[in-house]
Amino acid sequence: MTAAVVAETTGASPHPEPQEHSPKRKLTGYWLLLPGGLWLIVFFVLPLYSLVATSLYDPDGSVLQGYDMTWAFSNYWHALQDYWSPLVRSLVYGAVATFICLVLGYLLAYAIAFKSGRWKNLMLVLVIAPFFTSFLVRTLSWKLLLRDDGFIVNTLQFLHIVGADGRLLATPVAVIAGLVYNFLPFMVLPLFASIDKIDHRLIEASSDLYSRPAVGFFKVTWPLSLPGVVSGTLLTFIPAVGDYINAQLLGSPKQRMIGNVIQDLFTKANDYPAAGALSVILMLLILVMVLFYVRRAGTEDLL
């Protein structure tokens, strides 16, 4: 007998409605979210609250005497007035380093995805190999490479690209080079993940339709790789702007970035309100820029 006949004889519905989930089953999802929620509260919400509160302390207080909460919003204005130069410098250095990483990373990711063949996994390992050593050690190695009597400077002087008294250390070139080297893998990996998913037959189809390679790239490859471009630029730009190791080891006081200023205010000057205000300003500025960039870039495929 079919289900319909049985239903007619018994009076039951041939398609019984699903039973409602029990309250215990409904709570299972919330219990699973609980560890992650507690982690975010302890290590994100509370530190963020503490940072914002610190930025509103009385600027006339001190570490020894303590700070009073006076809701001193003027700290933000004074921080911008006093430290706008390293803030702008950080944004410029971060943008230049991100652009260089995008160019180099795209070429490398494209080569790994389409040209590496059976060496693909090995090349990916080589991309992330620098992560096996300390960030500090990698930056110090660049300091040795760019030293005044090093091979790179001597070669550039021989080619008359750099003057006889020219140098690379303690210049913006050295700081940006360090940023590019340290954050290039953050650009390559998202780009590779996006480019590797592109169906190569689409690229072949563009050439079959008599499209020039450059036109085919900008009509097919580039649009399909945009999710990786957006992810890579964000993963590179955000930490590059807040970095202070490269500027401290490869630059001079003229190349100080906002991270160096915040570190000195917290550890040397003990000016917690100014340091907190600068940190909040930097965070909000990057947040606004990221939201604008993501909105303009169009990232439906990232969701």
C-alpha positions as CSV (number, residue, x, y, z in Angstrom):
1,M,0.0,0.0,0.0
2,T,1.2,3.5,-0.8
3,A,1.6,6.2,1.8
4,A,-1.4,8.1,0.4
5,V,-3.7,5.0,0.7
6,V,-2.5,4.4,4.3
7,A,-3.1,8.0,5.1
8,E,-6.7,7.9,3.7
9,T,-7.5,4.7,5.7
10,T,-6.0,6.0,8.9
11,G,-6.9,9.6,8.5
12,A,-3.3,10.8,8.9
13,S,-1.7,13.4,6.7
14,P,0.4,11.9,3.9
15,H,3.1,14.5,4.5
16,P,3.3,14.9,8.3
17,E,4.7,18.2,9.4
18,P,8.2,18.0,11.0
19,Q,8.1,18.0,14.8
20,E,9.4,21.1,16.5
21,H,12.9,21.0,17.9
22,S,13.1,20.5,21.6
23,P,14.3,23.4,23.7
24,K,17.4,21.4,24.5
25,R,18.3,21.0,20.9
26,K,17.7,24.7,20.3
27,L,20.2,25.6,23.0
28,T,22.9,23.4,21.5
29,G,24.0,26.1,19.0
30,Y,24.3,28.7,21.7
31,W,26.4,26.4,23.8
32,L,28.7,25.8,20.8
33,L,29.0,29.6,20.4
34,L,29.8,30.2,24.0
35,P,33.6,29.4,24.0
36,G,34.1,31.7,21.0
37,G,31.9,34.4,22.5
38,L,33.8,34.3,25.8
39,W,37.1,34.5,24.0
40,L,36.0,37.6,22.1
41,I,34.7,39.2,25.2
42,V,37.9,38.6,27.2
43,F,40.5,39.3,24.5
44,F,38.7,41.8,22.3
45,V,35.8,43.6,23.9
46,L,37.5,44.2,27.3
47,P,40.8,45.3,25.9
48,L,39.0,47.6,23.5
49,Y,37.0,49.1,26.3
50,S,40.2,49.6,28.3
51,L,41.9,51.3,25.4
52,V,39.0,53.7,24.7
53,A,38.8,54.5,28.5
54,T,42.5,55.2,28.6
55,S,42.2,57.6,25.7
56,L,39.7,59.7,27.7
57,Y,41.8,59.9,30.9
58,D,42.8,63.3,32.3
59,P,46.0,64.3,30.4
60,D,47.4,66.0,33.6
61,G,47.5,62.7,35.4
62,S,50.6,60.4,35.8
63,V,51.5,56.8,36.3
64,L,52.5,57.4,39.9
65,Q,49.5,59.6,40.9
66,G,47.0,57.8,38.7
67,Y,44.6,59.0,36.0
68,D,41.1,60.2,36.5
69,M,38.3,59.5,34.0
70,T,37.4,63.1,32.9
71,W,36.1,62.2,29.4
72,A,38.8,64.3,27.9
73,F,37.9,64.1,24.3
74,S,40.4,66.9,23.7
75,N,43.0,64.2,23.8
76,Y,42.1,63.2,20.3
77,W,42.5,66.7,18.9
78,H,45.9,67.2,20.7
79,A,47.1,63.8,19.5
80,L,46.3,64.7,15.9
81,Q,47.9,68.1,16.2
82,D,51.1,66.7,17.7
83,Y,51.5,63.4,15.7
84,W,49.7,63.9,12.4
85,S,53.1,63.6,10.5
86,P,53.9,60.0,11.5
87,L,50.3,59.1,11.0
88,V,50.3,60.3,7.4
89,R,53.7,58.7,6.9
90,S,52.4,55.4,8.1
91,L,49.5,55.5,5.7
92,V,51.8,56.4,2.8
93,Y,54.3,53.7,3.6
94,G,51.6,51.1,4.1
95,A,49.9,52.1,0.8
96,V,53.2,52.0,-1.2
97,A,54.2,48.7,0.3
98,T,50.8,47.2,-0.4
99,F,50.9,48.3,-4.0
100,I,54.4,46.8,-4.5
101,C,53.2,43.6,-2.8
102,L,50.2,43.5,-5.1
103,V,52.3,43.7,-8.2
104,L,55.0,41.2,-7.1
105,G,52.4,38.9,-5.4
106,Y,50.1,38.8,-8.4
107,L,52.9,37.8,-10.7
108,L,54.1,35.1,-8.2
109,A,50.7,33.8,-7.5
110,Y,49.8,33.6,-11.2
111,A,53.0,31.7,-11.9
112,I,52.4,29.3,-9.1
113,A,48.8,28.7,-10.1
114,F,49.3,28.3,-13.9
115,K,52.9,27.7,-14.6
116,S,54.4,25.7,-11.7
117,G,53.0,22.3,-12.6
118,R,54.1,19.6,-10.2
119,W,56.2,22.1,-8.3
120,K,53.2,24.0,-7.1
121,N,53.3,22.7,-3.5
122,L,57.0,23.2,-3.2
123,M,56.7,26.8,-4.3
124,L,53.9,27.5,-1.8
125,V,56.1,26.1,0.9
126,L,58.9,28.5,-0.2
127,V,56.4,31.4,0.0
128,I,55.6,30.7,3.6
129,A,59.1,29.5,4.6
130,P,60.1,33.0,6.0
131,F,57.4,32.5,8.7
132,F,59.5,29.7,10.1
133,T,61.8,32.4,11.5
134,S,61.1,35.3,13.8
135,F,59.8,38.6,12.4
136,L,62.6,40.3,14.3
137,V,65.3,38.1,12.8
138,R,64.0,38.6,9.3
139,T,64.1,42.4,9.7
140,L,67.6,42.3,11.2
141,S,68.8,40.3,8.2
142,W,67.6,43.2,6.0
143,K,69.6,45.5,8.1
144,L,72.7,43.5,7.3
145,L,71.8,43.3,3.6
146,L,71.3,47.1,3.3
147,R,74.3,48.2,5.4
148,D,76.5,51.0,4.0
149,D,79.4,48.7,3.1
150,G,77.2,45.8,1.9
151,F,77.0,44.2,-1.5
152,I,73.7,45.9,-2.5
153,V,74.9,49.4,-1.7
154,N,78.3,48.8,-3.4
155,T,76.6,47.4,-6.5
156,L,74.2,50.4,-6.7
157,Q,77.2,52.8,-6.3
158,F,79.1,51.0,-9.0
159,L,76.1,51.4,-11.3
160,H,75.8,55.1,-10.3
161,I,72.2,54.5,-9.1
162,V,73.3,55.6,-5.7
163,G,75.9,58.3,-5.1
164,A,79.3,57.6,-3.6
165,D,78.1,58.7,-0.2
166,G,74.6,57.3,-0.8
167,R,73.0,54.8,1.5
168,L,69.9,52.7,1.8
169,L,69.6,52.3,5.6
170,A,67.8,55.0,7.5
171,T,65.8,55.9,4.4
172,P,62.2,55.4,3.3
173,V,63.4,52.9,0.8
174,A,64.7,50.6,3.5
175,V,61.6,50.8,5.6
176,I,59.3,50.1,2.6
177,A,61.5,47.2,1.4
178,G,61.3,45.7,4.9
179,L,57.5,46.0,4.9
180,V,57.2,44.5,1.4
181,Y,59.4,41.5,2.3
182,N,57.7,40.8,5.7
183,F,54.1,41.1,4.4
184,L,54.5,39.7,0.8
185,P,53.2,36.2,1.9
186,F,50.0,37.8,3.2
187,M,49.4,39.0,-0.4
188,V,50.5,35.9,-2.3
189,L,48.4,33.3,-0.4
190,P,45.0,34.9,-0.9
191,L,45.8,35.7,-4.5
192,F,46.9,32.2,-5.2
193,A,43.7,30.8,-3.7
194,S,41.7,33.0,-5.9
195,I,43.7,32.6,-9.1
196,D,44.0,28.8,-8.7
197,K,40.2,28.5,-8.9
198,I,39.9,30.2,-12.3
199,D,39.0,27.8,-15.0
200,H,41.9,28.0,-17.5
201,R,39.5,27.2,-20.3
202,L,38.0,30.7,-19.9
203,I,41.4,32.3,-20.6
204,E,41.8,30.0,-23.6
205,A,38.3,31.0,-24.8
206,S,39.3,34.7,-24.7
207,S,42.3,34.0,-26.9
208,D,40.1,31.9,-29.3
209,L,37.9,35.0,-29.6
210,Y,40.9,36.9,-30.9
211,S,41.4,38.8,-27.7
212,R,44.9,40.1,-27.0
213,P,46.6,38.7,-23.9
214,A,46.4,42.1,-22.1
215,V,42.7,42.5,-23.0
216,G,41.9,38.9,-22.0
217,F,43.7,39.4,-18.7
218,F,41.7,42.5,-17.7
219,K,38.4,41.1,-19.1
220,V,38.7,37.6,-17.6
221,T,41.5,36.9,-15.2
222,W,41.5,40.1,-13.2
223,P,37.8,40.3,-12.5
224,L,37.7,36.6,-11.4
225,S,40.7,37.2,-9.1
226,L,39.3,40.3,-7.4
227,P,38.3,38.4,-4.2
228,G,41.9,37.5,-3.7
229,V,43.0,41.0,-4.5
230,V,40.7,42.5,-1.9
231,S,41.7,40.0,0.8
232,G,45.4,40.3,0.1
233,T,45.4,44.1,0.1
234,L,43.6,44.2,3.4
235,L,45.8,41.5,5.0
236,T,48.8,43.5,3.9
237,F,47.8,47.1,4.4
238,I,46.4,46.8,7.9
239,P,49.4,45.3,9.6
240,A,51.8,47.4,7.5
241,V,50.3,50.7,8.7
242,G,50.6,49.7,12.3
243,D,54.1,48.2,12.0
244,Y,56.9,49.7,14.0
245,I,59.7,47.1,13.8
246,N,60.8,47.9,10.3
247,A,60.9,51.7,10.9
248,Q,62.8,51.2,14.2
249,L,65.5,48.8,12.7
250,L,65.7,50.0,9.1
251,G,64.8,53.7,9.4
252,S,65.8,56.7,11.4
253,P,63.8,59.2,13.5
254,K,62.8,60.8,10.2
255,Q,61.0,57.6,9.2
256,R,59.1,57.0,12.4
257,M,55.7,55.5,11.9
258,I,52.7,55.8,14.1
259,G,53.4,52.5,15.8
260,N,56.8,53.8,17.0
261,V,55.1,56.9,18.4
262,I,52.5,54.8,20.3
263,Q,55.1,52.5,21.6
264,D,57.2,55.4,23.0
265,L,54.2,57.1,24.5
266,F,53.2,53.9,26.4
267,T,56.7,52.7,27.4
268,K,59.0,55.8,27.6
269,A,56.9,58.9,28.0
270,N,54.2,57.1,30.1
271,D,51.6,59.4,28.4
272,Y,48.8,56.9,28.4
273,P,46.0,59.2,27.3
274,A,47.8,60.4,24.2
275,A,48.9,56.8,23.3
276,G,45.4,55.6,23.8
277,A,43.9,58.4,21.7
278,L,46.4,57.7,18.9
279,S,45.6,54.0,19.0
280,V,41.8,54.7,18.7
281,I,42.4,57.2,15.9
282,L,44.5,54.8,14.0
283,M,41.9,52.0,14.5
284,L,39.0,54.1,13.4
285,L,40.8,55.5,10.4
286,I,41.7,52.1,9.2
287,L,38.2,50.8,9.8
288,V,36.7,53.7,7.7
289,M,39.2,53.1,4.9
290,V,38.6,49.4,4.9
291,L,34.8,49.8,4.8
292,F,35.0,52.3,2.0
293,Y,37.5,50.1,0.1
294,V,35.4,46.9,0.4
295,R,32.2,48.8,-0.6
296,R,33.8,50.3,-3.6
297,A,35.6,47.1,-4.6
298,G,32.5,44.9,-4.5
299,T,33.2,41.7,-2.5
300,E,30.0,39.6,-2.9
301,D,32.2,36.6,-3.5
302,L,33.9,37.0,-0.2
303,L,30.8,36.5,1.8
